Amino acid sequence: MNVLTTKEMAEKCNVGERWIRQLATEGRIYPCRKVHKNWLFAPNSTVIRPPERWNRQPQKLVLPHEHLAVRDLLKHAQHWLD
């Protein structure tokens, strides 16, 4: 079985070695295994994204007419009023 080192995995993902080690420590790269001081990765290892932040409030949707003055709104909505 062909395995990748931390350096090879970092080159594959276009990130630094330290970031790969951090993701492996957090369990966000699967499959991987720590052997002594080194991390070993399978060629098909994937990075698992973190869970969504459910406690964050969704941003308010800003509609275009909220930025318009009354005069501009009447001008743009003239065909609705006819």
C-alpha positions in Angstrom: 0.0 0.0 0.0 1.3 3.4 -1.0 1.2 6.0 1.8 1.8 9.7 1.8 3.9 11.6 4.4 2.9 15.0 5.8 5.0 16.8 3.3 3.5 14.9 0.3 0.0 15.5 1.6 0.7 19.2 2.0 1.9 19.4 -1.6 -1.2 17.5 -2.8 -3.6 19.9 -0.9 -1.5 23.0 -1.7 -1.2 24.0 2.0 1.5 24.0 4.6 2.7 21.0 6.5 1.7 22.5 9.8 -1.9 22.9 8.6 -2.0 19.3 7.6 -0.7 18.2 11.0 -3.3 20.4 12.7 -6.1 18.9 10.6 -4.9 15.4 11.3 -4.7 16.1 15.1 -8.3 17.4 15.0 -9.4 14.2 13.2 -10.5 16.2 10.1 -8.4 14.1 7.6 -9.6 10.5 7.1 -8.0 8.0 6.8 -4.7 8.9 8.5 -2.6 7.3 11.3 0.1 8.7 13.6 3.2 6.5 13.7 5.6 7.7 16.4 6.0 11.4 15.6 4.9 11.2 11.9 1.5 11.2 10.3 0.8 8.8 7.4 -2.0 9.3 4.9 -3.6 7.0 2.4 -3.6 8.3 -1.2 -7.4 8.7 -1.1 -7.4 10.7 2.2 -9.9 13.5 2.3 -10.4 16.6 4.5 -13.6 16.6 6.4 -15.2 20.0 6.7 -16.2 21.2 10.2 -19.9 21.2 11.2 -22.0 24.2 10.5 -22.3 26.9 13.2 -25.9 26.4 14.2 -25.8 29.1 16.9 -25.0 31.9 14.4 -28.0 34.0 13.4 -28.7 34.2 9.6 -28.0 37.5 8.0 -30.9 39.6 7.0 -31.7 39.6 3.3 -31.4 43.2 2.0 -33.8 43.8 -0.8 -33.0 46.4 -3.5 -36.0 48.6 -2.7 -34.8 49.1 0.9 -32.1 51.3 -0.4 -34.3 53.4 -2.6 -36.0 56.6 -1.6 -39.7 56.9 -2.1 -39.2 59.0 -5.2 -36.9 56.4 -6.7 -39.2 53.6 -5.8 -42.1 55.3 -7.5 -40.0 55.9 -10.6 -38.9 52.2 -10.8 -42.4 50.9 -10.0 -44.3 53.2 -12.5 -45.4 50.3 -14.6 -47.0 48.6 -11.5 -49.0 51.6 -10.7 -50.5 52.0 -14.2 
